[in-house]
């Protein structure tokens, strides 16, 4: 019988207490539940990031002070369907940026929501990928957004060169809307503007930016009544709901981890009680042993033998019967 015991005897004949702080693997059901919860948390986080990324890609916002600080990015062609270029009283600039459409069948339409330049500042618009040929437009303090109207390129590139001096006011600057448009003769499978009938990307509708220059892509009555002109309100609602769901899953995961951390403590306390009873601490004396009577509680390793399958594989009734043979 002693050869079958998983707890070794000490020289005094008492049962030795095994280490109770050794780590144990969680059972298969708990491990599967934890894995499923972790996958749900990751899926919710990915959904939130995808929603925020989709909203950001509708209209890309660029600021001249940020573009002109990075000289390496100035030389890169930025591909976009639609974007907004902001200038806010930058001083001592000599910056050139180039934008490109995604398709060679497209060209650019530019119009200003705000145009108020200082007389010593100039914004040059070039029809092409380089600022070498005579500019298509040379804009300064004498120009207003009503006078300029909409500018169209012939190629699928537009280059902007902005030159400012060291003086200005907070009112100086511009807000330029850049949109890649396609002529109707090339076919339109996305959104068609109302007045000029240009085709623009469907992702540019209902985003709070007038890409068609006639308001048709932001028509809250016919096209996007749910937004009410707020620009991406439904997207932000989806982001908030996703964040709330993610927070709830994180709280549930924390509770699960807390319960798992308390379970080994309870098992260890019960284990020590069984060991104390089997070693005679319960009043059995020196003659008490694991087989003294059927009512004697067996030591912890009899009820929970070690092995590849862990403590959950134990069958105390079978082990007690084997110990009494």
C-alpha positions as CSV (number, residue, x, y, z in Angstrom):
1,X,0.0,0.0,0.0
2,X,2.8,2.4,0.8
3,X,4.2,2.0,-2.7
4,X,0.9,3.4,-4.1
5,X,0.9,6.5,-1.8
6,X,1.8,9.8,-3.5
7,X,2.8,11.4,-0.2
8,X,6.2,10.2,1.1
9,X,6.5,9.3,4.8
10,X,8.9,11.3,7.1
11,X,11.5,9.4,9.2
12,X,9.1,9.7,12.2
13,X,6.3,8.0,10.3
14,X,4.1,11.0,9.9
15,X,2.7,12.1,6.6
16,X,4.8,14.8,5.0
17,X,2.9,17.9,3.7
18,X,3.6,18.6,0.0
19,X,4.3,22.1,-1.2
20,X,1.0,24.0,-1.6
21,X,2.3,27.0,-3.6
22,X,3.1,25.1,-6.8
23,X,1.2,26.4,-9.9
24,X,-1.5,24.4,-11.4
25,X,-3.0,24.6,-14.8
26,X,-6.6,25.7,-15.1
27,X,-9.1,23.0,-16.1
28,X,-10.2,22.7,-19.7
29,X,-13.6,24.4,-19.2
30,X,-12.1,27.4,-17.4
31,X,-9.3,27.7,-19.9
32,X,-11.7,27.6,-22.8
33,X,-13.9,30.3,-21.2
34,X,-10.9,32.5,-20.6
35,X,-9.8,32.1,-24.2
36,X,-13.3,32.9,-25.5
37,X,-13.5,36.0,-23.3
38,X,-10.0,37.2,-24.5
39,X,-11.1,36.7,-28.2
40,X,-14.3,38.7,-27.5
41,X,-12.3,41.5,-26.0
42,X,-9.9,41.6,-29.0
43,X,-12.8,41.5,-31.4
44,X,-14.5,44.4,-29.7
45,X,-11.3,46.4,-29.7
46,X,-10.7,45.7,-33.4
47,X,-14.3,46.8,-34.2
48,X,-13.7,50.1,-32.4
49,X,-10.4,50.7,-34.2
50,X,-12.0,49.8,-37.6
51,X,-14.9,52.2,-37.0
52,X,-12.6,55.1,-36.0
53,X,-10.3,54.4,-39.0
54,X,-13.2,54.3,-41.4
55,X,-14.4,57.7,-40.1
56,X,-10.9,59.2,-40.5
57,X,-10.6,57.9,-44.0
58,X,-13.7,59.7,-45.3
59,X,-12.1,63.1,-45.3
60,X,-8.4,63.5,-44.5
61,X,-7.5,66.6,-42.7
62,X,-4.1,68.2,-43.3
63,X,-2.5,71.2,-41.6
64,X,0.1,73.2,-43.3
65,X,2.3,73.7,-40.2
66,X,2.5,69.9,-39.8
67,X,3.1,69.1,-43.5
68,X,5.8,71.7,-43.8
69,X,7.8,70.6,-40.7
70,X,8.5,67.1,-42.2
71,X,10.6,67.8,-45.2
72,X,10.7,64.1,-46.2
73,X,6.9,63.8,-46.4
74,X,6.8,67.0,-48.5
75,X,8.4,65.0,-51.4
76,X,5.8,62.2,-51.2
77,X,2.7,62.1,-53.4
78,X,-0.3,61.7,-51.1
79,X,-3.1,59.7,-52.7
80,X,-6.6,60.7,-51.6
81,X,-10.3,60.7,-52.6
82,X,-11.0,63.8,-50.6
83,X,-9.4,66.0,-48.0
84,X,-9.3,69.4,-46.2
85,X,-6.1,71.5,-46.1
86,X,-5.9,74.0,-43.3
87,X,-3.7,77.1,-42.9
88,X,-3.7,79.0,-39.6
89,X,-1.4,82.0,-39.7
90,X,1.9,80.1,-40.4
91,X,4.9,82.3,-40.7
92,X,8.2,82.0,-42.6
93,X,7.0,79.1,-44.7
94,X,8.2,77.9,-48.1
95,X,6.4,74.6,-48.4
96,X,5.4,72.5,-51.4
97,X,3.0,69.5,-51.2
98,X,1.6,67.3,-54.0
99,X,-1.6,65.2,-54.0
100,X,-2.5,62.4,-56.4
101,X,-5.8,60.7,-57.3
102,X,-6.2,56.9,-57.0
103,X,-7.1,56.6,-60.6
104,X,-5.7,58.2,-63.8
105,X,-9.3,58.8,-64.9
106,X,-9.8,61.2,-62.0
107,X,-8.8,64.8,-61.6
108,X,-8.9,67.3,-58.8
109,X,-11.5,69.9,-57.9
110,X,-10.4,72.6,-55.4
111,X,-12.6,75.1,-53.7
112,X,-12.2,77.3,-50.6
113,X,-14.4,77.4,-47.5
114,X,-12.1,80.1,-46.2
115,X,-9.6,82.3,-48.0
116,X,-8.0,85.2,-46.2
117,X,-4.3,85.6,-47.0
118,X,-1.9,88.4,-46.1
119,X,-0.7,90.6,-48.9
120,X,2.9,89.2,-48.5
121,X,1.7,85.6,-48.5
122,X,1.1,83.6,-51.7
123,X,-0.6,80.2,-52.4
124,X,0.4,78.8,-55.8
125,X,-1.6,76.1,-57.4
126,X,0.1,73.9,-60.1
127,X,-1.6,71.5,-62.4
128,X,0.8,68.6,-62.2
129,X,3.2,66.8,-59.9
130,X,5.9,69.6,-59.8
131,X,6.0,73.3,-59.0
132,X,7.9,74.2,-62.2
133,X,5.5,75.4,-64.9
134,X,3.6,78.6,-64.5
135,X,1.0,78.2,-61.7
136,X,-2.6,77.7,-62.5
137,X,-3.5,80.2,-59.8
138,X,-1.5,82.7,-57.7
139,X,-3.6,83.6,-54.7
140,X,-3.0,86.4,-52.2
141,X,-4.8,89.1,-50.3
142,X,-6.6,90.4,-53.4
143,X,-8.5,87.1,-53.9
144,X,-11.6,85.9,-52.1
145,X,-13.3,82.5,-52.1
146,X,-16.2,83.9,-54.1
147,X,-13.9,85.2,-56.8
148,X,-11.8,82.0,-57.0
149,X,-14.8,79.6,-57.1
150,X,-13.8,76.1,-58.0
151,X,-10.5,75.1,-59.6
152,X,-10.1,72.0,-61.8
153,X,-6.9,70.2,-62.8
154,X,-6.4,68.5,-66.1
155,X,-4.1,65.8,-64.7
156,X,-4.5,63.5,-61.7
157,X,-1.9,65.6,-59.7
158,X,-2.1,68.9,-58.0
159,X,0.8,70.7,-56.4
160,X,0.5,73.5,-53.8
161,X,3.2,75.9,-52.9
162,X,2.7,78.1,-49.9
163,X,5.0,81.0,-49.1
164,X,4.6,83.3,-46.1
165,X,6.6,86.1,-44.4
166,X,7.3,86.6,-40.7
167,X,4.2,88.7,-40.0
168,X,0.5,88.0,-39.8
169,X,-2.6,87.9,-37.8
170,X,-4.7,85.1,-36.4
171,X,-7.3,85.7,-39.1
172,X,-4.9,84.9,-41.9
173,X,-5.1,81.5,-43.5
174,X,-7.3,79.3,-45.6
175,X,-9.4,76.1,-45.6
176,X,-9.1,74.3,-48.9
177,X,-11.3,71.3,-49.9
178,X,-9.6,68.9,-52.3
179,X,-11.7,66.3,-54.0
180,X,-10.9,63.7,-56.6
181,X,-13.7,63.8,-59.3
182,X,-14.4,61.7,-62.4
183,X,-16.2,62.9,-65.5
184,X,-19.6,61.3,-66.1
185,X,-18.4,60.0,-69.5
186,X,-16.1,57.5,-67.7
187,X,-19.0,56.0,-65.9
188,X,-20.1,56.6,-62.3
189,X,-20.7,53.7,-59.9
190,X,-20.5,55.7,-56.7
191,X,-22.0,59.2,-55.9
192,X,-22.9,61.7,-58.6
193,X,-22.9,65.4,-57.7
194,X,-26.1,67.3,-58.5
195,X,-25.0,70.4,-60.4
196,X,-21.8,69.4,-62.2
197,X,-22.6,65.7,-62.2
198,X,-19.1,64.7,-61.3
199,X,-18.6,61.3,-59.7
200,X,-17.0,61.3,-56.3
201,X,-16.3,58.5,-53.8
202,X,-19.3,57.4,-51.8
203,X,-17.2,57.5,-48.7
204,X,-17.2,61.3,-48.9
205,X,-21.0,61.6,-48.4
206,X,-22.4,62.7,-45.1
207,X,-19.0,63.5,-43.5
208,X,-19.6,67.1,-42.8
209,X,-17.5,68.4,-45.8
210,X,-19.0,69.8,-49.0
211,X,-17.0,67.9,-51.6
212,X,-19.3,68.6,-54.5
213,X,-19.2,72.4,-53.9
214,X,-23.0,72.4,-54.2
215,X,-24.0,70.7,-51.0
216,X,-25.5,67.6,-52.7
217,X,-23.2,65.1,-50.9
218,X,-24.3,66.6,-47.6
219,X,-28.0,66.8,-48.3
220,X,-29.5,66.0,-44.9
221,X,-33.1,65.8,-46.3
222,X,-32.6,63.2,-49.0
223,X,-29.1,61.6,-48.6
224,X,-28.2,61.5,-44.9
225,X,-31.2,62.5,-42.7
226,X,-29.8,60.6,-39.7
227,X,-26.7,62.7,-39.5
228,X,-28.6,66.0,-39.4
229,X,-25.5,67.7,-40.8
230,X,-23.4,66.7,-37.8
231,X,-20.9,64.8,-39.9
232,X,-20.3,61.2,-38.9
233,X,-22.6,61.2,-35.9
234,X,-23.6,57.6,-36.4
235,X,-20.0,56.6,-36.6
236,X,-19.2,58.2,-33.2
237,X,-22.3,56.5,-31.7
238,X,-21.0,53.1,-32.9
239,X,-17.5,53.9,-31.4
240,X,-19.1,54.8,-28.0
241,X,-21.2,51.7,-27.9
242,X,-18.2,49.6,-28.9
243,X,-16.1,51.2,-26.1
244,X,-18.8,50.5,-23.5
245,X,-19.0,46.9,-24.6
246,X,-15.2,46.6,-24.4
247,X,-15.2,48.1,-20.9
248,X,-17.9,45.6,-19.8
249,X,-15.8,42.7,-21.1
250,X,-12.7,44.0,-19.3
251,X,-14.6,44.1,-16.0
252,X,-15.9,40.6,-16.6
253,X,-12.4,39.4,-17.3
254,X,-11.1,41.1,-14.1
255,X,-13.8,39.3,-12.0
256,X,-13.0,36.0,-13.6
257,X,-9.3,36.4,-12.8
258,X,-10.2,37.4,-9.2
259,X,-12.3,34.3,-8.7
260,X,-9.6,32.1,-10.2
261,X,-7.0,33.6,-7.8
262,X,-9.2,32.9,-4.7
263,X,-10.1,29.3,-5.7
264,X,-6.5,27.8,-5.0
265,X,-6.6,29.4,-1.5
266,X,-9.8,27.6,-0.6
267,X,-8.5,24.3,-2.0
268,X,-5.2,24.8,-0.1
269,X,-7.1,25.4,3.2
270,X,-9.1,22.2,2.8
271,X,-6.0,20.3,1.8
272,X,-4.2,21.3,5.0
273,X,-7.2,20.3,7.1
274,X,-7.2,16.9,5.6
275,X,-3.4,16.6,6.2
276,X,-3.8,17.6,9.8
277,X,-6.6,15.1,10.3
278,X,-4.6,12.2,8.8
279,X,-1.4,13.1,10.8
280,X,-3.2,12.7,14.1
281,X,-3.9,16.4,14.8
282,X,-7.6,15.6,15.1
283,X,-7.0,13.5,18.3
284,X,-6.2,10.1,16.6
285,X,-2.8,9.8,18.4
286,X,0.3,8.0,17.1
287,X,-1.6,5.0,16.1
288,X,-3.9,6.8,13.8
289,X,-3.2,6.3,10.2
290,X,-4.8,6.6,6.8
291,X,-6.5,3.2,7.2
292,X,-7.4,3.3,10.9
293,X,-11.2,3.4,10.2
294,X,-13.4,4.0,7.2
295,X,-14.4,7.4,8.7
296,X,-10.8,8.6,8.8
297,X,-10.2,11.3,6.3
298,X,-7.4,10.5,3.9
299,X,-4.5,12.9,3.3
300,X,-4.7,15.5,0.6
301,X,-2.7,13.5,-2.0
302,X,-5.0,10.5,-1.6
303,X,-8.0,12.6,-2.5
304,X,-6.1,14.7,-5.1
305,X,-3.3,12.7,-6.6
306,X,-0.7,14.4,-8.7
307,X,-0.4,13.5,-12.4
308,X,-0.7,14.9,-15.9
309,X,-4.4,15.4,-15.5
310,X,-4.1,17.3,-12.3
311,X,-6.3,17.3,-9.2
312,X,-9.6,17.2,-11.1
313,X,-9.0,13.7,-12.2
314,X,-9.1,12.3,-8.7
315,X,-11.8,9.9,-7.6
316,X,-11.7,9.8,-3.7
317,X,-14.1,6.8,-3.4
318,X,-11.9,4.5,-5.6
319,X,-8.7,5.6,-3.8
320,X,-10.2,5.1,-0.4
321,X,-11.2,1.6,-1.3
322,X,-7.8,0.9,-2.7
323,X,-6.2,2.2,0.5
324,X,-8.3,-0.1,2.7
325,X,-7.2,-3.3,0.9
